[in-house]
Structure formats: C-alpha cells, structure tokens
Amino acid sequence: MGGQAQPAFELTDYDKELEPSILFGLGGFVVCSSNEIAKKIAFNPNRNLRIKCVTFDGDIIDPAGTLTGGYYSANNFVLGKYDEARRL
C-alpha cells in the first residue's frame, strides 16, 4: 500500500527500567501512515490480533468498533504540553 506501520512503543525513547510501563501503555497500538493501512491491520480477519491503530492524523481505529476522529484541542494536547515543559 506504499505506507508505513510500526508499533508505537518502537517510536519512543525511554529508559530500559520503564519498559514494562511503556509496553503496558503503548504495546497495544500501531502507528500507521494512512487510514487504509490502519483499517487493514485493525480489522484483519485474524480476530486474535485485536490491534488498535493510530494514524499520523490522529485518527484511532479500534477493532472493538470504536472509530474516532483526529481533532484535538490545542489547549488540551497533553503531549504538546509535556514537550513544552521538557524544553523549558
């Protein structure tokens, strides 16, 4: 499909001692470059996978049936606030 998909925990830098927590929080997510790729992964015929996908646009595609849009309020964007605090 000409895109990318990668487990979310592989896209973060963290101390090795935090690995159990990172895997708990991010281990069930795959980051995908497009909705098409995310849908192929999330709704794979192998129902045992049950993988939630997040696109670069912020859409979350969940095999449980939840589909959310990528809109977010810039005022409540937690990762943006964390990054800003880290830079300060």
TORVEXBA-564902 format. One record per residue: chain; x, y, z of N, C-alpha, C, O in turn. Coordinates in steps of 0.001 Angstrom, whole numbers. Example, Ala and Ser with C-alpha at 12.3 -4.5 7.8 and 13.67 -1.06 7.14 Angstrom:
# residues 2
atom cadena A; n_east 13190; n_north -5690; n_up 7800; ca_east 12300; ca_north -4500; ca_up 7800; c_east 13200; c_north -3300; c_up 7800; o_east 14236; o_north -3319; o_up 8465
atom cadena A; n_east 12850; n_north -2250; n_up 7080; ca_east 13670; ca_north -1060; ca_up 7140; c_east 12900; c_north 30; c_up 7870; o_east 13409; o_north 1138; o_up 8039
This chain:
# residues 88
atom cadena A; n_east 822; n_north -1196; n_up 0; ca_east 0; ca_north 0; ca_up 0; c_east 864; c_north 1258; c_up 0; o_east 338; o_north 2370; o_up -25
atom cadena A; n_east 2160; n_north 1094; n_up 28; ca_east 3056; ca_north 2236; ca_up -63; c_east 3106; c_north 3103; c_up 1174; o_east 3457; o_north 4280; o_up 1085
atom cadena A; n_east 2764; n_north 2552; n_up 2328; ca_east 2777; ca_north 3340; ca_up 3560; c_east 3612; c_north 2669; c_up 4627; o_east 4424; o_north 1786; o_up 4351
atom cadena A; n_east 3395; n_north 3108; n_up 5842; ca_east 4178; ca_north 2592; ca_up 6961; c_east 3270; c_north 2220; c_up 8122; o_east 2199; o_north 2799; o_up 8303
atom cadena A; n_east 3713; n_north 1254; n_up 8899; ca_east 3054; ca_north 882; ca_up 10149; c_east 4143; c_north 374; c_up 11085; o_east 5001; o_north -419; o_up 10696
atom cadena A; n_east 4089; n_north 847; n_up 12326; ca_east 5110; ca_north 454; ca_up 13288; c_east 4505; c_north 475; c_up 14688; o_east 3704; o_north 1355; o_up 15001
atom cadena A; n_east 4878; n_north -483; n_up 15531; ca_east 4382; ca_north -460; ca_up 16912; c_east 4751; c_north 851; c_up 17600; o_east 5869; o_north 1346; o_up 17458
atom cadena A; n_east 3805; n_north 1402; n_up 18342; ca_east 4002; ca_north 2706; ca_up 18972; c_east 5189; c_north 2720; c_up 19936; o_east 5905; o_north 3719; o_up 20016
atom cadena A; n_east 5405; n_north 1630; n_up 20663; ca_east 6496; ca_north 1632; ca_up 21643; c_east 7869; c_north 1708; c_up 20981; o_east 8841; o_north 2128; o_up 21610
atom cadena A; n_east 7952; n_north 1301; n_up 19707; ca_east 9231; ca_north 1388; ca_up 19000; c_east 9547; c_north 2819; c_up 18556; o_east 10677; o_north 3110; o_up 18164
atom cadena A; n_east 8576; n_north 3692; n_up 18616; ca_east 8764; ca_north 5072; ca_up 18172; c_east 9086; c_north 6021; c_up 19316; o_east 9163; o_north 7233; o_up 19114
atom cadena A; n_east 9274; n_north 5484; n_up 20506; ca_east 9558; ca_north 6313; ca_up 21670; c_east 10912; c_north 5960; c_up 22258; o_east 11379; o_north 4825; o_up 22159
atom cadena A; n_east 11526; n_north 6949; n_up 22865; ca_east 12769; ca_north 6733; ca_up 23611; c_east 12430; c_north 6678; c_up 25089; o_east 11712; o_north 7540; o_up 25593
atom cadena A; n_east 12932; n_north 5689; n_up 25777; ca_east 12648; ca_north 5559; ca_up 27201; c_east 13772; c_north 4771; c_up 27861; o_east 14509; o_north 4033; o_up 27206
atom cadena A; n_east 13884; n_north 4947; n_up 29176; ca_east 14851; ca_north 4179; ca_up 29950; c_east 14394; c_north 2723; c_up 30015; o_east 13199; o_north 2442; o_up 30104
atom cadena A; n_east 15339; n_north 1818; n_up 29972; ca_east 15037; ca_north 387; ca_up 29992; c_east 14211; c_north -5; c_up 31220; o_east 13387; o_north -917; o_up 31149
atom cadena A; n_east 14429; n_north 673; n_up 32327; ca_east 13687; ca_north 345; ca_up 33551; c_east 12197; c_north 676; c_up 33423; o_east 11383; o_north 160; o_up 34190
atom cadena A; n_east 11830; n_north 1538; n_up 32455; ca_east 10434; ca_north 1910; ca_up 32244; c_east 9729; c_north 1024; c_up 31219; o_east 8548; o_north 1222; o_up 30934
atom cadena A; n_east 10439; n_north 62; n_up 30673; ca_east 9876; ca_north -754; ca_up 29597; c_east 8538; c_north -1414; c_up 29949; o_east 7634; o_north -1381; o_up 29114
atom cadena A; n_east 8359; n_north -2005; n_up 31126; ca_east 7049; ca_north -2598; ca_up 31425; c_east 5901; c_north -1578; c_up 31356; o_east 4817; o_north -1893; o_up 30866
atom cadena A; n_east 6142; n_north -383; n_up 31839; ca_east 5109; ca_north 654; ca_up 31795; c_east 4843; c_north 1118; c_up 30376; o_east 3691; o_north 1318; o_up 29993
atom cadena A; n_east 5888; n_north 1289; n_up 29598; ca_east 5734; ca_north 1709; ca_up 28200; c_east 4973; c_north 656; c_up 27415; o_east 4078; o_north 988; o_up 26638
atom cadena A; n_east 5316; n_north -598; n_up 27608; ca_east 4617; ca_north -1666; ca_up 26898; c_east 3162; c_north -1762; c_up 27330; o_east 2294; o_north -2070; o_up 26514
atom cadena A; n_east 2889; n_north -1505; n_up 28588; ca_east 1508; ca_north -1524; ca_up 29067; c_east 707; c_north -410; c_up 28402; o_east -427; o_north -629; o_up 27975
atom cadena A; n_east 1285; n_north 772; n_up 28313; ca_east 565; ca_north 1915; ca_up 27756; c_east 511; c_north 1951; c_up 26246; o_east -502; o_north 2352; o_up 25672
atom cadena A; n_east 1587; n_north 1537; n_up 25588; ca_east 1675; ca_north 1661; ca_up 24136; c_east 1717; c_north 334; c_up 23393; o_east 1639; o_north 311; o_up 22164
atom cadena A; n_east 1839; n_north -762; n_up 24117; ca_east 2031; ca_north -2058; ca_up 23486; c_east 902; c_north -2521; c_up 22593; o_east 1122; o_north -3336; o_up 21696
atom cadena A; n_east -291; n_north -2027; n_up 22813; ca_east -1435; ca_north -2445; ca_up 22007; c_east -1720; c_north -1544; c_up 20831; o_east -2748; o_north -1713; o_up 20176
atom cadena A; n_east -852; n_north -591; n_up 20534; ca_east -1091; ca_north 369; ca_up 19459; c_east -58; c_north 244; c_up 18351; o_east 1119; o_north -21; o_up 18595
atom cadena A; n_east -528; n_north 443; n_up 17129; ca_east 345; ca_north 528; ca_up 15964; c_east 107; c_north 1892; c_up 15332; o_east -1040; o_north 2300; o_up 15149
atom cadena A; n_east 1173; n_north 2593; n_up 15001; ca_east 1073; ca_north 3899; ca_up 14341; c_east 1162; c_north 3651; c_up 12834; o_east 2095; o_north 3007; o_up 12353
atom cadena A; n_east 177; n_north 4173; n_up 12098; ca_east 74; ca_north 3932; ca_up 10657; c_east 82; c_north 5249; c_up 9897; o_east -376; o_north 6274; o_up 10400
atom cadena A; n_east 608; n_north 5205; n_up 8682; ca_east 699; ca_north 6419; ca_up 7880; c_east -610; c_north 6784; c_up 7193; o_east -750; o_north 7906; o_up 6707
atom cadena A; n_east -1571; n_north 5868; n_up 7140; ca_east -2845; ca_north 6193; ca_up 6490; c_east -3993; c_north 5410; c_up 7120; o_east -3781; o_north 4407; o_up 7802
atom cadena A; n_east -5206; n_north 5886; n_up 6879; ca_east -6399; ca_north 5180; ca_up 7363; c_east -6531; c_north 3810; c_up 6723; o_east -6949; o_north 2855; o_up 7378
atom cadena A; n_east -6178; n_north 3704; n_up 5447; ca_east -6310; ca_north 2427; ca_up 4745; c_east -5451; c_north 1350; c_up 5392; o_east -5904; o_north 224; o_up 5600
atom cadena A; n_east -4219; n_north 1700; n_up 5706; ca_east -3322; ca_north 736; ca_up 6347; c_east -3830; c_north 401; c_up 7746; o_east -3821; o_north -763; o_up 8149
atom cadena A; n_east -4268; n_north 1405; n_up 8479; ca_east -4787; ca_north 1184; ca_up 9832; c_east -5988; c_north 246; c_up 9812; o_east -6095; o_north -636; o_up 10665
atom cadena A; n_east -6881; n_north 421; n_up 8863; ca_east -8065; ca_north -449; ca_up 8767; c_east -7678; c_north -1876; c_up 8420; o_east -8266; o_north -2822; o_up 8946
atom cadena A; n_east -6687; n_north -2046; n_up 7532; ca_east -6229; ca_north -3392; ca_up 7168; c_east -5661; c_north -4126; c_up 8386; o_east -5860; o_north -5330; o_up 8542
atom cadena A; n_east -4954; n_north -3392; n_up 9242; ca_east -4357; ca_north -4003; ca_up 10428; c_east -5409; c_north -4239; c_up 11511; o_east -5493; o_north -5333; o_up 12069
atom cadena A; n_east -6206; n_north -3223; n_up 11806; ca_east -7182; ca_north -3322; ca_up 12891; c_east -8273; c_north -4349; c_up 12605; o_east -8711; o_north -5067; o_up 13504
atom cadena A; n_east -8704; n_north -4413; n_up 11357; ca_east -9807; ca_north -5310; ca_up 11011; c_east -9321; c_north -6539; c_up 10249; o_east -10021; o_north -7058; o_up 9379
atom cadena A; n_east -8124; n_north -6995; n_up 10582; ca_east -7550; ca_north -8193; ca_up 9993; c_east -8467; c_north -9372; c_up 10299; o_east -9000; o_north -9460; o_up 11405
atom cadena A; n_east -8663; n_north -10279; n_up 9343; ca_east -9538; ca_north -11432; ca_up 9585; c_east -9119; c_north -12284; c_up 10782; o_east -9955; o_north -12977; o_up 11362
atom cadena A; n_east -7845; n_north -12245; n_up 11161; ca_east -7375; ca_north -12978; ca_up 12335; c_east -7803; c_north -12212; c_up 13582; o_east -7085; o_north -11321; o_up 14038
atom cadena A; n_east -8930; n_north -12539; n_up 14119; ca_east -9524; ca_north -11794; ca_up 15245; c_east -8673; c_north -11831; c_up 16518; o_east -8916; o_north -11049; o_up 17436
atom cadena A; n_east -7703; n_north -12705; n_up 16589; ca_east -6874; ca_north -12794; ca_up 17780; c_east -5909; c_north -11624; c_up 17922; o_east -5358; o_north -11417; o_up 19003
atom cadena A; n_east -5690; n_north -10856; n_up 16861; ca_east -4741; ca_north -9750; ca_up 16916; c_east -5248; c_north -8604; c_up 17792; o_east -4537; o_north -8155; o_up 18692
atom cadena A; n_east -6463; n_north -8130; n_up 17541; ca_east -7074; ca_north -7057; ca_up 18339; c_east -6131; c_north -5866; c_up 18514; o_east -5871; o_north -5452; o_up 19643
atom cadena A; n_east -5625; n_north -5319; n_up 17431; ca_east -4664; ca_north -4225; ca_up 17482; c_east -5347; c_north -2889; c_up 17199; o_east -6020; o_north -2727; o_up 16181
atom cadena A; n_east -5164; n_north -1944; n_up 18106; ca_east -5650; ca_north -582; ca_up 17889; c_east -4610; c_north 160; c_up 17067; o_east -3407; o_north 6; o_up 17279
atom cadena A; n_east -5088; n_north 971; n_up 16122; ca_east -4182; ca_north 1716; ca_up 15254; c_east -4437; c_north 3209; c_up 15385; o_east -5573; o_north 3644; o_up 15579
atom cadena A; n_east -3375; n_north 3982; n_up 15277; ca_east -3439; ca_north 5435; ca_up 15295; c_east -2755; c_north 5928; c_up 14027; o_east -1654; o_north 5487; o_up 13698
atom cadena A; n_east -3411; n_north 6846; n_up 13314; ca_east -2809; ca_north 7370; ca_up 12087; c_east -1998; c_north 8622; c_up 12395; o_east -2100; o_north 9189; o_up 13483
atom cadena A; n_east -1194; n_north 9044; n_up 11429; ca_east -419; ca_north 10274; ca_up 11582; c_east -1330; c_north 11469; c_up 11818; o_east -913; o_north 12450; o_up 12434
atom cadena A; n_east -2576; n_north 11401; n_up 11332; ca_east -3535; ca_north 12489; ca_up 11512; c_east -4213; c_north 12454; c_up 12874; o_east -4938; o_north 13382; o_up 13229
atom cadena A; n_east -3984; n_north 11389; n_up 13642; ca_east -4565; ca_north 11288; ca_up 14972; c_east -5839; c_north 10475; c_up 15039; o_east -6446; o_north 10383; o_up 16106
atom cadena A; n_east -6268; n_north 9876; n_up 13927; ca_east -7452; ca_north 9020; ca_up 13950; c_east -7107; c_north 7719; c_up 14662; o_east -6037; o_north 7147; o_up 14452
atom cadena A; n_east -8021; n_north 7261; n_up 15504; ca_east -7837; ca_north 6000; ca_up 16212; c_east -8827; c_north 4999; c_up 15645; o_east -10031; o_north 5252; o_up 15622
atom cadena A; n_east -8319; n_north 3864; n_up 15189; ca_east -9161; ca_north 2811; ca_up 14648; c_east -9000; c_north 1596; c_up 15546; o_east -7913; o_north 1033; o_up 15678
atom cadena A; n_east -10114; n_north 1208; n_up 16159; ca_east -10120; ca_north 161; ca_up 17166; c_east -10937; c_north -1030; c_up 16662; o_east -12077; o_north -838; o_up 16238
atom cadena A; n_east -10399; n_north -2247; n_up 16691; ca_east -11158; ca_north -3401; ca_up 16214; c_east -12396; c_north -3688; c_up 17052; o_east -13254; o_north -4467; o_up 16637
atom cadena A; n_east -12501; n_north -3076; n_up 18218; ca_east -13684; ca_north -3251; ca_up 19050; c_east -14876; c_north -2479; c_up 18480; o_east -15998; o_north -2606; o_up 18969
atom cadena A; n_east -14619; n_north -1676; n_up 17439; ca_east -15702; ca_north -961; ca_up 16794; c_east -15662; c_north 537; c_up 17001; o_east -16483; o_north 1256; o_up 16432
atom cadena A; n_east -14743; n_north 1020; n_up 17787; ca_east -14635; ca_north 2447; ca_up 18041; c_east -13789; c_north 3093; c_up 16962; o_east -12688; o_north 2624; o_up 16675
atom cadena A; n_east -14289; n_north 4164; n_up 16357; ca_east -13541; ca_north 4931; ca_up 15371; c_east -13637; c_north 6386; c_up 15787; o_east -14734; o_north 6940; o_up 15861
atom cadena A; n_east -12503; n_north 7007; n_up 16059; ca_east -12526; ca_north 8400; ca_up 16495; c_east -11760; c_north 9256; c_up 15511; o_east -10849; o_north 8790; o_up 14826
atom cadena A; n_east -12143; n_north 10503; n_up 15457; ca_east -11502; ca_north 11438; ca_up 14537; c_east -10225; c_north 12003; c_up 15107; o_east -9905; o_north 11804; o_up 16279
atom cadena A; n_east -9503; n_north 12707; n_up 14268; ca_east -8210; ca_north 13230; ca_up 14650; c_east -8236; c_north 14621; c_up 15241; o_east -7174; o_north 15182; o_up 15513
atom cadena A; n_east -9426; n_north 15212; n_up 15455; ca_east -9482; ca_north 16555; ca_up 16006; c_east -9048; c_north 16558; c_up 17456; o_east -9413; o_north 15671; o_up 18229
atom cadena A; n_east -8279; n_north 17543; n_up 17813; ca_east -7925; ca_north 17733; ca_up 19211; c_east -7822; c_north 19221; c_up 19478; o_east -7519; o_north 20010; o_up 18583
atom cadena A; n_east -8073; n_north 19584; n_up 20698; ca_east -7939; ca_north 20975; ca_up 21100; c_east -6475; c_north 21241; c_up 21424; o_east -5873; o_north 20529; o_up 22228
atom cadena A; n_east -5909; n_north 22252; n_up 20804; ca_east -4501; ca_north 22580; ca_up 21059; c_east -4276; c_north 22928; c_up 22524; o_east -3164; o_north 22775; o_up 23030
atom cadena A; n_east -5307; n_north 23392; n_up 23208; ca_east -5181; ca_north 23760; ca_up 24623; c_east -5090; c_north 22540; c_up 25533; o_east -4556; o_north 22633; o_up 26638
atom cadena A; n_east -5606; n_north 21399; n_up 25081; ca_east -5628; ca_north 20204; ca_up 25914; c_east -4744; c_north 19082; c_up 25380; o_east -4924; o_north 17925; o_up 25757
atom cadena A; n_east -3816; n_north 19399; n_up 24530; ca_east -2949; ca_north 18387; ca_up 23929; c_east -1828; c_north 18055; c_up 24907; o_east -866; o_north 18812; o_up 25033
atom cadena A; n_east -1950; n_north 16923; n_up 25599; ca_east -1048; ca_north 16557; ca_up 26691; c_east 387; c_north 16404; c_up 26213; o_east 1304; o_north 16903; o_up 26867
atom cadena A; n_east 608; n_north 15725; n_up 25085; ca_east 1976; ca_north 15524; ca_up 24622; c_east 2642; c_north 16847; c_up 24250; o_east 3842; o_north 17020; o_up 24461
atom cadena A; n_east 1871; n_north 17773; n_up 23702; ca_east 2414; ca_north 19091; ca_up 23379; c_east 2828; c_north 19845; c_up 24632; o_east 3872; o_north 20496; o_up 24654
atom cadena A; n_east 2012; n_north 19756; n_up 25673; ca_east 2341; ca_north 20409; ca_up 26948; c_east 3585; c_north 19770; c_up 27573; o_east 4440; o_north 20466; o_up 28121
atom cadena A; n_east 3675; n_north 18437; n_up 27486; ca_east 4837; ca_north 17745; ca_up 28023; c_east 6097; c_north 18180; c_up 27287; o_east 7119; o_north 18466; o_up 27911
atom cadena A; n_east 6026; n_north 18231; n_up 25983; ca_east 7191; ca_north 18643; ca_up 25185; c_east 7614; c_north 20058; c_up 25520; o_east 8805; o_north 20343; o_up 25643
atom cadena A; n_east 6642; n_north 20946; n_up 25668; ca_east 6951; ca_north 22338; ca_up 26016; c_east 7606; c_north 22412; c_up 27390; o_east 8581; o_north 23143; o_up 27567
atom cadena A; n_east 7090; n_north 21671; n_up 28360; ca_east 7659; ca_north 21675; ca_up 29710; c_east 9066; c_north 21091; c_up 29690; o_east 9945; o_north 21575; o_up 30403
atom cadena A; n_east 9286; n_north 20064; n_up 28889; ca_east 10596; ca_north 19450; ca_up 28807; c_east 11622; c_north 20430; c_up 28218; o_east 12768; o_north 20482; o_up 28665
atom cadena A; n_east 11196; n_north 21206; n_up 27210; ca_east 12113; ca_north 22178; ca_up 26604; c_east 12474; c_north 23297; c_up 27584; o_east 13595; o_north 23804; o_up 27569
atom cadena A; n_east 11516; n_north 23680; n_up 28437; ca_east 11785; ca_north 24729; ca_up 29421; c_east 12757; c_north 24230; c_up 30466; o_east 13110; o_north 24969; o_up 31385
